[in-house]
Amino acid sequence: MGGPRGPIFKPPGGRLRGPGSSFTCNYSAMVGFSSCSTPTNRACWLRNQAGFEYNINTDYEDTSKTPIGIHRTYYLNLADGWINADGMNFTEAKIFNKTYPGPYIQACWGDNVTVIVKNNLSYNGTSVHWHGIRQLRTMHMDGVNGITQCPIAPGDSFNYTFRAMQYGSSWYHSHYSVQYADGANGPLTLYGPNSAPYDVGILPILLTDWGHNSAFEAIQTKLENPSILLNGTGNVTRYNNNVPAPLRIPAPYTIHFDRPKKGVAKRYLLRIINTSFDSTFVFSIDNHILEIVESDFVPIHPYRNTSVLIGIGQRYHVIVRRTPNPTEVHRLEMETFAPSGLSPGR
């Protein structure tokens, strides 16, 4: 009961304030280890007294080299609803826990994760896919109905359980036809090492195209009155001046960078995820350089660019250092490439 135990710590890049900010990584079963991630060295994750490390070079495909975390449980209730994401009502929404995007699922490298999904939709079946998660020996938990499972019928539930053998950011989404494009998706982070140093992590940024008819109809026709959303908010009037906003336009998504202290700017880790129905994005921030450090759960050698191209379902970690001018307001910009002809957006 009172014997030695391994480390419990707030993960680097975790939320500082608000819901989910109390989240911790718990490696209490790993006696003799301690957290070794620092702002100047994010490549190290855990180290024991003999110097053995779980780090960026650990072969995470070797299950014998996965840290021992804890079991975490989440609950998702999928139901019909409506969303005012951009000033125009969408009445065909299918959303988790009455929120869009859905709840933020957090775990740490080596955790076992259970998500209990209840289908409260009136008509559709559903299943939930954990995008990019390696389902080694748990293929039946991949959430692809018609292949790894039958759809979850209305009124029924299904318990998904998998092990977090990777680390990085991704998303979960319905895999029942195009149901995810009606709102049935949300962010997922598995905390672990990183290939470049940073100071502060920003919540995942979900980029998506958006329409005001169901994706089940749009796949046969097109998205009506399309717009682009960042983390569930946008402005429908920016893509066609002839389209009014009948409802209040939500406040735009913003990121706040602290002012540099003594001439040194903080480094911010951005987790960018494309959850679109029909669009590829080019993401950039005015007058800032992006340092790309991870792609689709794979840490990469860092490189710098002014933008990053993100296809549907792709995820990138990028690090941004605030420019010195404390009075500037910078735009997050997204240029789109899609057969539907969506316009460039900001």
matplotlib code that plots the C-alpha trace (Angstrom):
import matplotlib.pyplot as plt

x = [0.0, 2.7, 5.6, 7.6, 5.9, 6.7, 6.1, 2.8, 3.1, 1.3, 2.3, 4.3, 1.9, -1.1, -3.8, -2.9, -6.4, -10.0, -11.6, -9.0, -6.2, -6.0, -5.0, -1.8, 0.3, 0.4, 3.3, 3.0, 3.7, 7.1, 9.1, 12.5, 11.6, 11.0, 9.9, 12.8, 11.0, 12.2, 11.6, 15.1, 14.8, 11.4, 13.0, 13.2, 10.0, 10.9, 14.3, 15.3, 18.2, 20.4, 20.0, 17.6, 15.1, 11.9, 12.5, 12.1, 14.3, 12.4, 10.9, 7.3, 6.3, 8.1, 5.4, 8.1, 9.3, 6.0, 5.7, 3.3, 0.5, -2.9, -6.5, -8.6, -12.3, -14.3, -18.0, -19.4, -23.1, -23.9, -27.3, -29.1, -28.8, -28.3, -25.2, -24.7, -21.1, -20.9, -24.0, -26.3, -28.1, -27.3, -30.2, -28.9, -26.1, -24.9, -22.7, -21.0, -22.1, -24.0, -20.7, -18.9, -16.1, -16.7, -15.0, -11.2, -9.8, -6.4, -4.1, -0.4, 2.0, 1.4, -2.1, -5.0, -8.0, -11.7, -14.3, -18.0, -20.0, -23.8, -25.8, -28.8, -29.4, -33.0, -32.3, -28.6, -26.3, -22.8, -19.2, -16.2, -12.8, -9.7, -7.7, -4.2, -4.3, -2.3, -4.8, -2.3, -4.3, -7.4, -8.5, -12.1, -11.7, -10.8, -14.4, -14.9, -18.4, -18.9, -15.3, -14.3, -17.7, -21.4, -22.8, -24.0, -27.8, -29.8, -30.3, -27.2, -23.7, -20.2, -17.1, -13.9, -10.6, -7.1, -3.5, -1.7, 1.5, 2.1, 2.1, 1.0, -2.3, -5.2, -9.0, -11.8, -14.8, -17.9, -17.0, -20.6, -20.6, -20.1, -21.7, -18.5, -19.0, -22.3, -20.3, -19.5, -15.8, -13.4, -9.7, -7.5, -4.0, -1.6, 1.2, 4.8, 8.1, 8.7, 11.5, 12.1, 11.8, 8.8, 7.4, 3.6, 1.1, -2.0, -5.2, -5.7, -6.9, -9.5, -9.8, -12.8, -15.1, -18.7, -22.1, -25.7, -27.2, -26.4, -23.2, -25.5, -27.1, -24.0, -22.1, -24.7, -24.9, -22.7, -22.3, -24.9, -23.6, -20.2, -17.7, -14.6, -14.4, -11.5, -12.3, -16.0, -16.4, -16.4, -18.3, -20.6, -20.6, -16.9, -17.3, -20.2, -21.2, -24.7, -25.3, -26.5, -26.0, -29.5, -28.0, -25.3, -21.9, -19.7, -16.6, -13.6, -11.2, -8.1, -4.7, -3.0, 0.8, 2.5, 4.6, 8.4, 10.2, 13.7, 13.6, 12.9, 9.6, 7.9, 7.7, 4.2, 3.3, 0.3, -1.6, -3.3, -5.8, -7.8, -11.2, -12.7, -15.4, -14.0, -11.0, -7.2, -5.8, -2.6, -2.2, -0.1, 0.2, 1.0, 4.6, 5.5, 7.7, 6.3, 8.7, 7.2, 8.1, 5.5, 3.2, 0.5, 1.9, 5.4, 8.1, 10.2, 13.4, 12.3, 12.2, 10.9, 8.5, 6.0, 3.1, 2.1, -0.3, -2.7, -4.8, -8.1, -7.4, -3.8, -2.3, 0.8, 2.6, 4.3, 6.1, 5.7, 7.7, 5.9, 7.3, 8.8, 6.2, 3.8, 1.1, 0.5, -2.5, -1.8, -4.3, -4.4, -4.8, -6.1, -6.1, -8.3, -8.1, -11.4, -13.6, -16.4, -14.7, -14.5, -12.8, -9.6, -10.4, -9.0]
y = [0.0, 2.5, 1.1, 2.9, 3.9, 5.4, 9.0, 10.8, 14.1, 16.7, 16.0, 18.6, 20.2, 19.5, 22.1, 24.8, 26.0, 24.9, 21.5, 18.7, 20.8, 18.4, 15.5, 13.7, 10.9, 8.0, 5.6, 4.5, 0.9, 1.9, 2.1, 3.7, 5.8, 9.6, 12.1, 13.4, 15.8, 19.4, 22.6, 22.2, 18.4, 17.0, 13.9, 12.1, 10.8, 8.5, 7.6, 5.2, 5.4, 3.2, 5.7, 3.6, 5.8, 5.7, 8.4, 9.6, 6.7, 3.9, 1.5, 1.9, -0.9, -3.3, -4.0, -5.0, -1.4, 0.3, 2.1, 0.8, 3.4, 3.1, 2.3, 5.3, 5.3, 7.8, 7.9, 9.2, 9.6, 10.2, 11.9, 14.1, 17.8, 21.2, 23.5, 27.2, 26.9, 29.9, 32.1, 29.6, 26.8, 23.2, 21.0, 17.6, 17.4, 14.2, 15.0, 13.5, 14.6, 17.6, 19.3, 20.0, 19.1, 16.2, 15.8, 15.9, 12.4, 12.4, 9.5, 8.9, 6.7, 3.1, 3.7, 1.4, 3.3, 2.3, 4.4, 3.4, 4.6, 4.9, 5.4, 7.7, 8.5, 8.2, 6.3, 5.7, 2.9, 4.1, 3.0, 5.0, 4.8, 5.9, 7.5, 6.1, 4.0, 0.8, -1.9, -4.7, -7.7, -5.5, -5.3, -5.6, -2.3, -0.3, 0.9, 0.3, -1.1, -3.7, -4.8, -5.1, -4.9, -4.5, -1.0, 0.0, 0.0, 3.0, 2.4, 0.1, 0.7, -0.7, -0.7, 0.1, -0.8, -0.3, 0.3, 3.6, 2.2, 5.5, 9.1, 12.3, 13.8, 12.5, 12.4, 10.0, 9.9, 8.0, 5.5, 5.0, 6.2, 10.1, 10.5, 12.1, 15.1, 15.9, 16.6, 13.1, 13.7, 15.0, 15.4, 12.8, 13.3, 10.6, 12.4, 11.4, 12.7, 15.2, 15.7, 19.4, 21.5, 23.7, 25.5, 25.5, 23.1, 24.4, 22.4, 20.4, 22.6, 20.9, 22.2, 21.3, 22.3, 22.8, 22.8, 23.3, 20.1, 16.6, 15.0, 12.1, 14.5, 16.4, 13.4, 13.1, 16.9, 19.4, 21.2, 24.0, 27.4, 26.1, 27.6, 26.6, 26.0, 26.1, 24.1, 24.3, 28.0, 30.0, 32.7, 31.7, 35.2, 35.1, 32.7, 34.3, 37.9, 37.1, 34.6, 36.3, 35.0, 34.5, 33.7, 35.2, 34.5, 32.8, 34.4, 33.3, 30.8, 32.5, 31.6, 33.8, 34.0, 35.6, 38.6, 37.9, 38.3, 39.8, 39.4, 35.6, 34.3, 31.2, 28.2, 26.9, 23.4, 23.4, 20.1, 20.5, 18.0, 18.0, 16.5, 17.6, 16.1, 17.3, 19.7, 19.7, 22.8, 24.8, 26.1, 29.2, 32.0, 35.5, 36.5, 33.3, 30.3, 26.8, 24.1, 20.8, 18.0, 15.2, 13.7, 11.2, 9.8, 9.7, 12.0, 13.5, 15.4, 19.0, 21.3, 24.8, 26.3, 29.1, 26.7, 23.1, 21.2, 18.9, 16.3, 14.9, 12.9, 14.0, 15.4, 17.5, 18.9, 22.2, 24.6, 28.3, 31.0, 34.4, 37.3, 40.1, 42.8, 42.7, 44.8, 42.7, 40.5, 37.6, 35.6, 31.9, 31.3, 28.3, 27.9, 25.1, 22.7, 20.8, 19.6, 21.5, 24.8, 26.3, 29.7, 30.5, 31.3, 33.0]
z = [0.0, 1.0, -1.0, -3.7, -6.9, -10.2, -11.4, -11.7, -13.5, -15.6, -19.2, -21.1, -23.6, -21.4, -20.9, -18.4, -17.5, -17.9, -18.4, -18.6, -17.0, -14.1, -16.3, -15.3, -16.7, -14.2, -14.3, -10.7, -11.7, -13.1, -9.9, -10.2, -13.2, -13.4, -16.0, -18.0, -20.4, -20.1, -22.1, -23.6, -24.2, -25.1, -26.7, -23.4, -21.7, -18.8, -17.3, -14.6, -12.1, -14.3, -17.2, -19.3, -21.2, -23.0, -25.6, -29.2, -30.4, -28.6, -31.1, -30.2, -32.6, -30.2, -27.5, -25.0, -25.1, -24.3, -20.9, -18.4, -17.9, -16.3, -17.6, -18.5, -19.4, -21.4, -22.3, -25.6, -26.3, -30.0, -30.6, -33.2, -32.6, -34.2, -34.4, -35.1, -36.1, -38.4, -38.2, -40.0, -38.3, -39.2, -38.2, -39.4, -36.8, -35.2, -32.2, -29.2, -25.7, -27.2, -28.2, -31.4, -31.8, -29.4, -26.0, -25.8, -25.2, -23.4, -22.6, -22.1, -24.0, -22.6, -21.2, -21.9, -23.0, -22.9, -24.6, -24.1, -27.0, -26.7, -29.9, -29.2, -32.9, -34.1, -37.3, -38.0, -36.8, -35.9, -35.1, -33.9, -35.5, -33.6, -36.5, -36.8, -33.6, -34.0, -33.1, -32.5, -31.4, -31.1, -34.7, -33.5, -31.8, -34.9, -35.3, -39.1, -39.3, -42.0, -41.6, -38.0, -36.4, -37.0, -36.6, -33.1, -33.5, -32.1, -28.4, -28.1, -26.9, -27.5, -25.4, -27.3, -25.6, -27.0, -25.8, -26.6, -28.1, -30.0, -29.1, -30.7, -31.8, -33.8, -33.9, -33.4, -35.7, -36.8, -39.5, -40.5, -44.1, -44.0, -40.6, -39.2, -41.5, -39.8, -36.6, -35.1, -34.4, -31.8, -30.9, -29.2, -27.8, -26.6, -24.6, -25.2, -26.4, -29.1, -31.6, -30.8, -27.7, -26.9, -23.9, -24.1, -25.8, -27.5, -27.6, -30.9, -33.8, -35.9, -39.5, -41.5, -44.4, -43.4, -45.0, -44.0, -45.5, -44.3, -45.7, -46.7, -49.2, -50.0, -51.2, -54.0, -54.6, -52.8, -49.5, -49.3, -48.3, -47.5, -45.0, -43.1, -39.3, -36.9, -33.8, -34.6, -35.4, -38.6, -40.5, -43.4, -44.9, -45.7, -48.6, -50.4, -49.8, -50.9, -48.1, -44.9, -41.4, -39.9, -36.5, -34.3, -35.8, -33.1, -31.9, -34.1, -32.8, -31.4, -30.0, -27.4, -27.4, -24.4, -25.0, -25.1, -21.9, -21.9, -25.7, -25.6, -27.0, -25.9, -28.2, -28.8, -29.9, -32.3, -33.0, -36.4, -37.6, -40.9, -40.2, -43.6, -45.8, -49.1, -48.6, -48.3, -46.4, -46.6, -43.0, -42.1, -39.6, -40.9, -40.4, -38.6, -39.4, -38.6, -37.4, -38.4, -35.9, -36.2, -38.9, -38.2, -35.0, -36.4, -35.0, -37.8, -38.1, -37.6, -40.6, -41.1, -43.6, -43.9, -44.3, -44.1, -46.5, -44.6, -46.4, -45.1, -41.9, -41.6, -38.4, -37.8, -34.8, -35.5, -33.2, -33.5, -31.8, -31.4, -33.4, -31.3, -32.1, -29.1, -30.7, -33.8, -34.3, -36.8, -38.8, -39.0, -42.7, -44.6, -48.3, -49.5, -52.4, -53.0, -55.9, -54.3, -55.0, -51.5, -51.4, -49.6, -45.9, -42.9]

ax = plt.figure().add_subplot(projection="3d")
ax.plot(x, y, z, "-o")
ax.set_aspect("equal")
plt.show()
